[in-house]
C-alpha cells in the first residue's frame, strides 16, 4: 500500500506536466528538473533510512515517511504564480520522494529478510504495487483532467487516500531483524563491501545534486561547491571503512543500477507527455495504462521464469535489457496507435524486472551489508533518474526540437525559442535552446493551425522521436554489462545466494 501511494502520486504528476507548462510557461528542462526532484528526494530518504534502519527498527521510519507525504501536499499546493511555482513544485516533489525513499528503505530489506530463499520472486511482487499505483493514478488523472478538466491540485490530492491507508495499516505491526542485525554486525562491517568504489558512484551523483542546488546562489562556483561536498563525503566513507576499497561486483551493480534508474524511471516520467504529443493526450494515457498493466502482471511471474525457464537473476536481467532496447527502437518509428501498443508493450516487458531483480541480486550476494547496500543501490537508481534520466530526456527534447525547427525554418525558430538555454549536467558547452512552453502549448491547442503552428508541432514531434532513439542506447549498454556478469558467474560455478558466513 505504501509503494502504491508512491505510484499514484508519480503517475498523476507525469500526467499534469502539460498543465504546469501551460500555466507557468516552463521549458522541457524545467519540467525535467521538477520531475527529477521527485527522484532526488527519494535518494536522501533511502540513503539515510538504509543506513540507520537496522539500528533503530522499521516502525520509526514509517512515521517519518507518513509525515513527509502529508507535508509534501501542502508545499506543492503552494504553487500559485509563474514566479513562485518552480520552487514550490520542486520542493513539494522532493518531500514526496523523500517519503517514498524512506518507505523503500523499510520495504526492500524487510521483504529480503522475510523471504531469503525467494528474494527475486517476492521483491518483484512487492514492486508490482508501483505499476498498480501508476495505473490508478493515470486512470484517475485521465478522468479528472481530460474528461472533467479539474484543477491539477485536486488531481494530485488523490495520492493522500492510499497514504492514509498505509499509515493506518502500519499501526501495531511487529517487524523481524535482518540477518546482519541479528548477528550483531556493526555499521562499519555492513559498509565495508560498499567501500570507496561504491561510495564514488553515490558521491558523484550527490555532487551533481548539490551543484544544481547551489546554481541559483552561485552560478559560477556551483559545480565546484557540488564536487567539493561530494569529495568530502567520499573521504568520510573512506576514513569510516578504514580505506576499504569495497567490492568490484557491487561497484558494477551500482553503476548499472544508475542506468536502470535513467531508462526505467526517467522514461516513465516523460512517456505520457511524449506519446500524448505524438498521438493524442487520451491515447497517451491509454498507452501508459497498457505498459503499467503489463508490468503489474509480469511481476508476479518472476518465480515461474526462474524455475521453468531456468533463468538466473542475471540471465533475466540480460534478456530484459535486450527486449527493452528492441522496444524503444521500435517506438522511435511508431506512427499508428497499433504500432505504439506493440513497441511500448515490448519495452514494458523489458523494463518490468530491472529494479526489483537488481535489489534481489544485492540481497543474495551481499547479505552481510544488511539494508545498507540495498538502500544505497536504490538511492543511486532514483538519483540517476532525477539527475540524469528525467532532466536528460527533458534536455534532449529541448535540444532535438530546437534543432529540428531551426533547420527547417530559422525565422520561426527565433520567434518560438525559449529565453534561457537548457544544459545537461550543468555543463555550459551542452547549452541548447528549446521552445517557449506557452507558445508551444498555444500552437498545439489551436483548432485551426496556421502553417507556422503546424511546423512548430511537427518539430516538437521530431524532437520526441529523436529523444526516444537516444534513450534506447541505455538498455543496449546495460545488455553488455549483464552479459559480462553472466560470464563472470558462470566462471565461478554459477549464480546462487550467499549466507553471511560465506
Helices and strands as residue ranges (DSSP letters): H 2-15, H 17-24, H 28-56, H 58-76, H 85-114, H 119-126, H 128-141, I 142-147, H 152-156, H 159-170, H 179-182, H 187-191, H 195-213, H 222-240, H 248-260, I 261-265, H 266-278, H 281-298, H 302-308, H 313-332, H 337-351, H 354-365, G 367-369, H 372-384, I 385-389, H 390-408, H 410-416, G 428-430, H 437-445, H 451-491
